[in-house]
């Protein structure tokens, strides 16, 4: 598990916790639920982008290794 995947999963878990806290604060009629929910959504987006970035890097690395292997064999 590389650092991008690990950080992405942690961001998504943090986002879920923040959104749940936001819903709890909303039920208590506390106005702090708005910034907490915004932070949760932003955190989820960042986590998702990190996981996608990890997948793109992995695909790019695999294709580079295959290309070098092909050049070496020729």
One Martini backbone bead per residue (centre of mass of N, CA, C, O) as a GRO file, in nm:
protein
   74
    1UNK     BB    1   0.092   0.040   0.028
    2UNK     BB    2   0.080   0.350  -0.057
    3UNK     BB    3   0.061   0.682   0.024
    4UNK     BB    4  -0.190   0.756  -0.148
    5UNK     BB    5  -0.382   0.538  -0.049
    6UNK     BB    6  -0.363   0.589   0.253
    7UNK     BB    7  -0.448   0.889   0.246
    8UNK     BB    8  -0.717   0.849   0.099
    9UNK     BB    9  -0.852   0.666   0.312
   10UNK     BB   10  -0.824   0.865   0.549
   11UNK     BB   11  -0.990   1.092   0.419
   12UNK     BB   12  -1.254   0.930   0.392
   13UNK     BB   13  -1.290   0.866   0.690
   14UNK     BB   14  -1.292   1.159   0.785
   15UNK     BB   15  -1.537   1.242   0.615
   16UNK     BB   16  -1.743   1.056   0.745
   17UNK     BB   17  -1.713   1.171   1.031
   18UNK     BB   18  -1.786   1.466   0.962
   19UNK     BB   19  -2.069   1.411   0.848
   20UNK     BB   20  -2.183   1.278   1.101
   21UNK     BB   21  -2.136   1.526   1.279
   22UNK     BB   22  -2.313   1.716   1.113
   23UNK     BB   23  -2.580   1.562   1.160
   24UNK     BB   24  -2.574   1.587   1.466
   25UNK     BB   25  -2.570   1.901   1.473
   26UNK     BB   26  -2.837   1.935   1.318
   27UNK     BB   27  -3.019   1.802   1.536
   28UNK     BB   28  -2.918   2.028   1.757
   29UNK     BB   29  -2.922   2.313   1.614
   30UNK     BB   30  -2.631   2.363   1.504
   31UNK     BB   31  -2.430   2.586   1.306
   32UNK     BB   32  -2.162   2.395   1.272
   33UNK     BB   33  -2.251   2.196   1.043
   34UNK     BB   34  -2.162   2.345   0.787
   35UNK     BB   35  -1.845   2.338   0.807
   36UNK     BB   36  -1.827   2.033   0.859
   37UNK     BB   37  -1.953   1.943   0.588
   38UNK     BB   38  -1.753   2.084   0.404
   39UNK     BB   39  -1.502   1.934   0.507
   40UNK     BB   40  -1.607   1.652   0.434
   41UNK     BB   41  -1.632   1.694   0.127
   42UNK     BB   42  -1.340   1.782   0.074
   43UNK     BB   43  -1.207   1.530   0.191
   44UNK     BB   44  -1.334   1.331  -0.006
   45UNK     BB   45  -1.219   1.454  -0.265
   46UNK     BB   46  -0.920   1.423  -0.194
   47UNK     BB   47  -0.924   1.117  -0.150
   48UNK     BB   48  -1.020   1.041  -0.433
   49UNK     BB   49  -0.787   1.176  -0.591
   50UNK     BB   50  -0.559   1.005  -0.464
   51UNK     BB   51  -0.657   0.731  -0.569
   52UNK     BB   52  -0.653   0.803  -0.869
   53UNK     BB   53  -0.354   0.881  -0.879
   54UNK     BB   54  -0.249   0.602  -0.804
   55UNK     BB   55  -0.364   0.454  -1.053
   56UNK     BB   56  -0.215   0.620  -1.268
   57UNK     BB   57   0.073   0.557  -1.171
   58UNK     BB   58   0.054   0.250  -1.205
   59UNK     BB   59  -0.004   0.244  -1.507
   60UNK     BB   60   0.245   0.406  -1.595
   61UNK     BB   61   0.459   0.215  -1.477
   62UNK     BB   62   0.380  -0.039  -1.632
   63UNK     BB   63   0.425   0.078  -1.917
   64UNK     BB   64   0.725   0.147  -1.882
   65UNK     BB   65   0.827  -0.140  -1.820
   66UNK     BB   66   0.729  -0.266  -2.088
   67UNK     BB   67   0.892  -0.083  -2.277
   68UNK     BB   68   1.176  -0.155  -2.166
   69UNK     BB   69   1.153  -0.458  -2.219
   70UNK     BB   70   1.120  -0.433  -2.528
   71UNK     BB   71   1.395  -0.287  -2.582
   72UNK     BB   72   1.579  -0.507  -2.455
   73UNK     BB   73   1.492  -0.746  -2.654
   74UNK     BB   74   1.582  -0.589  -2.932
   0.00000   0.00000   0.00000
